[in-house]
Structure formats: structure tokens, C-alpha cells
């Protein structure tokens, strides 16, 4: 019962306050699996950045990426 009340009250908050609350709640779940996933993401980002600096990959802007994805997955 309390969970339902808490959820209902949280949903009344403005979007930016709900986002802050969600971030705080997710941060409270910081366990080893989350830390490992974050470390893996950080390493992947660094690896891609270094590959870009070496000229091994090219940069594509966001709108172009979404346009290409839409075209690839259009039915």
C-alpha cells in the first residue's frame, strides 16, 4: 500500500524533480555489477576516442546516424 502512495506522489512532481529523484534512487543501487558496467562503458568510450584520434574511425553527427538507422530499418 505504501509503495502505491509513494509512487503516486512521486508522479505528481515536475519532470525535472522526478528525474533528480530517479537519479538518486538509481545511485542508491550502486552495487558491484553497476560499477562493473559503468567501468566497461567508460573503457569502451575511451577506446573509441583513441581510435578516432588514430584515424581508425570517423565521426558521424547524430541526425545523420538517425537518418541512416531509419533508412536501414524502414519496411
C-alpha positions as CSV (number, residue, x, y, z in Angstrom):
1,X,0.0,0.0,0.0
2,X,2.8,2.5,0.9
3,X,4.6,1.8,-2.4
4,X,1.4,2.8,-4.3
5,X,1.1,6.1,-2.3
6,X,4.8,6.9,-2.7
7,X,4.7,6.2,-6.5
8,X,1.5,8.3,-6.9
9,X,3.0,11.2,-5.0
10,X,6.3,11.0,-6.9
11,X,4.4,11.1,-10.2
12,X,2.9,14.4,-9.2
13,X,6.4,16.0,-9.2
14,X,7.5,18.1,-12.1
15,X,9.6,16.2,-14.7
16,X,12.9,17.7,-13.6
17,X,12.3,16.8,-10.0
18,X,11.2,13.2,-11.0
19,X,14.5,12.9,-12.9
20,X,16.5,14.0,-9.9
21,X,14.6,11.6,-7.7
22,X,15.1,8.7,-10.2
23,X,18.9,9.6,-10.4
24,X,19.1,9.5,-6.6
25,X,17.2,6.2,-6.4
26,X,19.4,4.6,-9.1
27,X,22.5,5.9,-7.4
28,X,21.4,4.1,-4.2
29,X,21.6,0.8,-6.1
30,X,25.3,1.2,-6.7
31,X,26.5,-2.4,-6.4
32,X,29.4,-4.2,-7.9
33,X,27.5,-5.1,-11.1
34,X,26.6,-1.5,-11.7
35,X,30.2,-0.4,-11.0
36,X,31.5,-3.0,-13.4
37,X,29.0,-2.0,-16.2
38,X,30.0,1.7,-15.7
39,X,33.7,0.8,-15.9
40,X,33.1,-1.2,-19.1
41,X,31.2,1.7,-20.6
42,X,33.9,4.2,-19.7
43,X,36.6,1.9,-21.2
44,X,34.6,1.5,-24.4
45,X,34.3,5.2,-24.7
46,X,38.0,5.7,-24.1
47,X,38.8,3.0,-26.7
48,X,36.6,4.6,-29.3
49,X,38.0,8.1,-28.6
50,X,41.6,6.8,-29.0
51,X,40.6,5.0,-32.2
52,X,39.2,8.3,-33.5
53,X,42.4,10.1,-32.6
54,X,44.4,7.5,-34.5
55,X,42.1,8.0,-37.6
56,X,40.7,4.4,-37.4
57,X,37.1,5.6,-37.1
58,X,35.2,8.6,-38.4
59,X,32.7,10.8,-36.6
60,X,29.1,10.9,-37.8
61,X,26.7,13.5,-36.4
62,X,23.5,12.5,-34.6
63,X,21.0,13.5,-37.2
64,X,22.9,11.5,-39.9
65,X,23.0,8.4,-37.7
66,X,19.3,8.6,-37.0
67,X,18.6,9.1,-40.7
68,X,20.7,6.1,-41.6
69,X,19.1,3.9,-39.0
70,X,15.6,4.9,-40.1
71,X,16.5,4.1,-43.7
72,X,18.1,0.8,-42.7
73,X,15.1,-0.3,-40.7
74,X,12.3,1.1,-42.9
75,X,9.9,-1.6,-44.1
